[in-house]
Amino acid sequence: MIVKKTPAEIEKMRAAGAVHARTMQLIAGLIREGISTKELDDAAEKYIRSQGAIPTFKGYRGFPGSICASPNDMVVHGIPGPYRLERGDVLAVDIGVTLDGWVSDGACTFPVGPVSPVAEQLLAVTEASLFDAVEQARPGNRIGDISFAVQSRVEAAGFAVVRSLIGHGVGRELHEDPQVPNHGDPGRGPLLEPGVVIAIEPMVTTGHHEVVTASDGWAIHSQDGSLAAHFEFTVAVTQDGPLILNPWHEQGMEG
Ligand code: MG
């Protein structure tokens, strides 16, 4: 069942999203060769709590980190730890922020110093597929329009959409209905109406779409070892069109 949000509730989710966006910008400023993913995790948790918010992922089904930090062929759900970033890495950072009981979910993949041309293209295409998808999050469209937007952008570039991991509704819970796949047909699936709030999150590899879970039970890697990227926004469908609730890409969110 899709739980639609009132305009007042969307404003509360936007407040959580503002903390989220500032946290992502803080992490963006810290990413460099030699820093460990645990140090990024500590910085994110400290900032989130300083804002009166809670890191949503910490303790979620036993997840030990405040953020997910997934380098290179790891797609998602990396546990922050002693791994130190190296020049040429790409690092996917997924953050959840809960403020006053409302959740913001979002991710960005960062280059560490200069990266290979294919890595650069992977990040650009995956981020572009997210923005294409956001454009579809308007009343009258269906979830399939979002899925198709991601898939067409990604496959036109010769990359693959991970199929077994998908976006989702978000609100008081981190994972709500509807499911938001990153591949599918336009005009299909649940109807988008004002008040529907979804996490749109393309996960893309430079190789094949199959993934495997690591022995820690959390980290998910591309099966063929190819590079992966993950970008995500929490987006509200409104009368006026899509509204990104955690705009980590916008400058001037400091404060
Ligand atoms: Mg998500």
Residues whose N, C-alpha, C, O or C-beta is under 5 A from the ligand:
A	BS01	MG	D105 A199 E201
